[in-house]
Amino acid sequence: MLGFFLFLMVNATLFIRPAEIVPELLGLPIYNIFILSCLTCAFPLVLHQLQSDSLVSSPISLCVVGLLGSVFLSHFSHLNLTASLNSTSLFVKVVLYFLLLVGLVDSMKRLRSLLFWVGWMILVLTALALLQYHEIINVPALASYAEAQYDHDGNVMGEILRLCSTGIYNNPNSLSRILVTGILVSLYWLGDRRSGPLRLIWLAPLAIEAYALSLTHSRGGFMGLITAVLCLLYARFGAKTATVLTVLCLPVMLVFKGRQSNLTISEGTGHQRLEIWAEGWTLFRQSPIFGIGMDQFAEEIHYVAHNSFFQSFAELGVIGGSFFAGMFYLGIRWPLKLGTIGSPIRDSDFRRLGCFLSAILAGEAVGQLSITRCYDVPTYLLTGLAAAYLRVAARNFGAKTPEVNFLLLLEVGSVSMALLFSLFLLMKL
């Protein structure tokens, strides 16, 4: 119980970053204190997950551990031992966070509890951002991002103020991704019949986060929200009905207007990112198996890829890129499979949770197509929730979940190569 409480505190400091709100706390290793304390309590759980039989029964965990090996090899393959050790020491912290999540969240009750508190943590960071945006408080770390707008001739037409929040979310694109998660979490609790009338309180976070999402002016966030909603509709009604409902709901999406719904890639930042991918493709061809090295993309061309999947292929090679894509694929496909009609799981609440976790991760995956967050903890929070769900499904509900074998490796490899080829075609066309 203590370990789970400490893990909640780890996430609280991850989301809210108290040192950025209260300058007097600056320099205190609050996050490190909590995660080391949590690791001390739950170290046997972490070790158990690293055993071969545990990894075989949890392919998402295997992908994350495989990423750690890929990070090491990405530099070691170029005989750069110092960079290899430095990068590995940075990413091992992310892996430990993931393993703590999957080890500690071992029941339906804890899954729901973590999702409950994550929902309120997202509301807090959203509220702080909005208070700063509307000049009710003055915290420099929360300052919004002013982005210049240009006409077709390159002349400045004005600027738009894009919402930002604390820590890693001090970027409108990053913030938009967690807002999509917050919206889905609010929808989950709104539909939770166990909570009775109290569930209506989640209308407030839903409205606040939807409003905040519009202020980020993020196209990636907008597309992520559409994808997540489509995933939910598919899970609930099937493909045909979901298509009809999507068409009927399109007018609602008009609230996200201007930059956010302008999805063109023939000009502006969309076209600029395609040009970055073209340069990145040259880097990928230099070292296609093990990659050019973690964090080397920006070193080579002075920009990140603005696409986590493409950057992982370029920096970690085909092997590491496949691990990264694979954990998303498995985390979307299997909770959705166990959550939809026809699932062997009889508990309707647990099935419903699987659908929402799949939708959250689907929205996150689309968001990752326009931002670079391959090695950041929040990415592994969401994939970790999917991995924890599958472990609980197997242990507590007797469901058949994926196990590592030749066919699964072939399936994940095929999906990863299809993704890489799609990114290549998009760049060329």
N, C-alpha and C positions, 0 to 999 in steps of 0.2 A: 504493500500500500504506500509506503514511504517513497519507494522508487517511482511509482506512478505520479505521486504528488510533485516530486522533484522534476519529473519530465514535463509536467504542466508548467512549472515555473521556468524551465528551459525555453518553452515555447512563448511564454509571456514576455521574456526578455528578448527573444528573437523578433517578435512582432512590434513591441512598443519601444524598445531601446531607451530605457529610462535615463541613461546618461546624456542623450540628445535633448531630452526635455528639461532635465535638471542639471545644469552645467557643473554643479558641485560634485556630481557623481562621476564626472569624466575621469577616465583613467582607472576606475575600479573594474576589475575583470568579472563583472556580475555573471555574464553568460558562462564563462569558463568555470566559475565556482559551482554553479548549478549543475552543469553537465558532468563535471568531475565527481560531484557528490552523487548524482544519479548513476553514473557508471560504477561507482564503488558499491552501491546497493544492488545493482543488477548485472554485475560482471559475469556471473555464471550463465545468465540468459544470453549474453552476447557470445560467450564461448560456445554454448550449445548450438547456436545458429551457424557457426563456422565449421561444424562437423559435416562430413561429406553427405551423410544420409539426410541431414536437415536441409542442405543446399539443394540436393536432388529433388526434395519435396517442395521447395520454394524457389522456383526459377526466377522470380523477380529479385529475390535476395541474391541469387547467383549472378544476375546481371550487374547488380551494384558492386558486389565483390570483384566481379570481372572487370568492371570499370577501374577499380583501384589498381589491378594488375596492368591494365592498359595505360593508365597514367604513368606508372613506373616505366613501362617499356617504351612509351612515346619519346622519352628523352634518352633512356639507356640504349635504345637501338641506334642512336647517333653518338654513342660513347660519351655522353654528358652525364656523368654520375652525380655531380653536385646538383644539377637541375632536377635530375630524377628523384633524388632523395628529398629535395625541398618541396617539389610538387606532390610527392607521395605523402609527406608529413602534413601538408595542407588538406589533401582530400581524405585522409584517413579519419579526420574529425567528422567529415560529412558521413562517412560510412558508419562510424560509431553511433552517430545520431540515428541513422536509419535502423541499425540493428537494435538500438534501445527501444525505438518505437515498436518494431515488430515483436520484440521480446516481451515488452511490458503490456502492450495492448492485446491481451490474450482472451478476451471475452466480448460478447455483444454489449455488455454493460459498459466496459471500458472504451469500446469503439464509439458508442453513443456519447459517453462522457467527454472524450477528447474532441469529438465533433462539436459538442455543445460549447465547450470553452473556446475552441478555435473560432467559432462563430462570433462570440462576444469580443475576443481579442481583435478580430478584423473590424468590428464596429468601433472599438476604441481608436485604432489607428486611422480609421475613416473620419471619425468625429474630430480628431486632432487636426487632420488635413483640412477639413471644411472650416473649422474655427480660424485657422491661419488664412485660408483662402478669402474668407469674408472679413478679415482684419479684426477679429474679435480678440485674438491673442497674437503675440509677436514672438515667435520662436524661429530664429534664423534657419535652423536645421529643417524646418518644414516649408521653407519658401517654395512657392509655385514656380514652374518653369515657363518663361516667356519665350515663345517660338515665333520667329519672323515668318510672315507669309509673303510669297512672291507671285508675280504674274508670269505670263508665258515669256516675257522678255527679260525676266530676271530682276525686275524692279520690285522694291519692297512695298507691299500694299498695306501692311500693318502687322500686328502680332496678336497671338492668342495666348491666354494664360492657361497653362495645363496643370492640373492638380497633382501634387506630390505629397508624400507622407514621410515617415521616419525610416532610418536605416536603409536596407536594400530597396525599400519602397519609395525612396526619395528620387523617383523617376516615374513619369506618368505611365509608361508602358508596363513597368513592373507592378505599379499600383493597380492598374486595370486588371491584371491577371488575378491578383488576390481578391479584388472586388467581385469578379465573376465567381470565384469560390465562395465568397461571402453570400452572394445572392442565392446560389444553389443550396448552401447550408440553411439559409433562412426559409427557402421553399420546403426543404426537407422537414424542418421543425414545424412549419405551418401545417403540413399534412400529417403530423404525428398525432394519431388519435389517443395515444396513451396520455398525452399532456392535457387533454380536455380543453376548456376555454382559455387556459393560460397560453396555449400555442399562439393565440392572436397577438401576443406581445411581439412576435417575430415580424409582424407587419412593419414595425418601425425600422429595424435594421434593413429590411428589404427595400423600403422606399429610400432610405438614406444612401444605401450603397448603389442603388440604381442611379440616383441623382449624381453621386460622386463619379460613377463610371462615365456619365456623359461629360463631366468636367475634365476628365483625363484626355479627351479627344483622341483616344487610342484606337486605331483600326484593328490592331491585334486583339485588344480586349473585346471590341464589338464582334469580331468574327468568332472569338472564343465563346461568347455568350450565345450566339446563334447555334454554334455546334453543340454546346451543352444542352440547350433546349431541345434541339433535334434528337439528341441521344435519349433524353427523357421521354419525348413523345413516341419514339420508336419502341422503347422499353414498355411503355404503358399501352400503346394502341396498335403496334405493328407498323410495317413500312407504308402501306397504302393510306391508312387513316392519318398517320403522322405527316405525310405529304400534303394532304388536304388541309389539315390544321395549320401547317406551316404557311401555306398560301393565305389562309384567313388571318393569320397573326402578323403578316408582313406590315400592315399599316401601323401597328404598334411600334415597330422598329424605326419609324420615321422620327421619333423623338431624338434619335441619335443622328443628327444631321451635320452638314458641313464636312470638316476634315475627317471625322470619324467614319462616315459612311461612304467616303470617296476612296474606293478600293482600286483605283487605276495603278498600273505598274509601268505605264508608258512615260511618266514624268514624275518629278518630285522625289521624295524619299524612297518611294517604291522602286523607281528606276535606278536610283543611286545604289540601293541594296543589291539589285541584280548585277550591277557593275562590280560591287565588292565580291559577290559570289564568283564572278568570272575570274577575278584575280585569285580568289581562294581555290578555285578549281585547279589552277596551275600549281599551287602549293600541295594540293591533295595528290596530284600526279607525281610529285617528287618523292613522296613516301606513302604509298597507298595502303600498306599493310599495317604499320604501327603509327603512322602520322608524323607530323612535324614537331610535336611536343605540346604539352598542356600550356596554354596561355601564350603560344608563339604566333598565333594568327595576327593579333594586333601588333606584335613586334615586327612582323614582316611587312604588313601593308598599312599599319597605323590606324586600322579600324577593326572592330570586332565584326563578326559576320552578320549580326542581327538575325540570326537563325541558329538556335541551339543545336538542331540536328546536323546542319551543314558544318557548323564549327566543330562538333564532336567527330565527324568523319575526317575533317581536315587535320585536326590536332591529334586524334587518337587512332586514325586509320580505320580501315574496314572493320577490324575486330572491335575496337572501342566504340565506334559509331553504331555497330550492330547491338552491342550491349545497351547503349543509351536508348536507341529506338525500341529495342526489345522490351525493356521494362515498361515503357508506355503502352506498347501493343498488348502485352499480357495483362497489364493493369486495367486496361479498358475492356478487352474482350471477355475475360473470365468473370469478373464481378457482374457484367451485363448478362452473360450467359446464365449465371446462377440466379440472377434477379428476375429474369423475364418468365412469362408463362411457359410451363413445361419443365421448369426447374425441379429437381428432386427434393429441394428444400421446401418443407411445408410451412415453416414460419414466415408468414406474409411480411412481417416487419423487417425481418432479416433480408428477405428478397428485395424489399423496397430500398433498404440501405445500400445494397449492392448496385442497384440502378443509379442511385444518386452519386455514389463514389465513382462509378464508371463515367457518368456525365461530367462530374467535376474534373476528372483526369482527361477526358476528351477535350473539354474547354481549355485546360492547361496545355495540352499538346498543341492545339492550334495557336495558342498564345506564344508558345515556344518557337513557332515558325517566324516570328518577327522580333525576337529578342534573344540575347545570349545569356543563358543562365544554366549552363551545363554542370557547374560545380557548386551551386549555391544550395544551402540547406532547405529552403522552402520547396524546391523542386522535389526533394526526397521526402518531405513531409507527405505530399500527396501520393507519390508512388508507394510510400511506406504504408499509408492507410489501405491501399489496395492489397498489398502483400499481407497485412494483418487480417484483412477481411477473408482472404482465401485460407489462411491458417485456421482461423476460427471456424470457417465453413467446414473444413476437413475434420477438425478435432471435435467440435461441439455439435455439428449437424450431420456428420458422416457423408458429406458431399464429396464427389470425385473432383479433385482439383488437378491442375497440370503438374506433371513431373518431368524432370529433365531426361530426355531420351533422344534418339537419333531423329525421329519424326518431328519432335518439338523444335530441335535445333534447326532442322531444315525449314520448318515453317517460319521461325523467327528470322532466319537468314534470308529467306525469300522476301519477306515483308520489308526488311531493312534495305535490301538491294533495290526493291521496287521504289522505296522512298528516295534513295539516292539517285536513281535513274529519273524519277519525277522532278527532283530539284534541278538535275542537269538539263532536262528538256525545258523546264520553265526558264532557265537562264538562257538557253539557246533561242527559244521561240519568242 
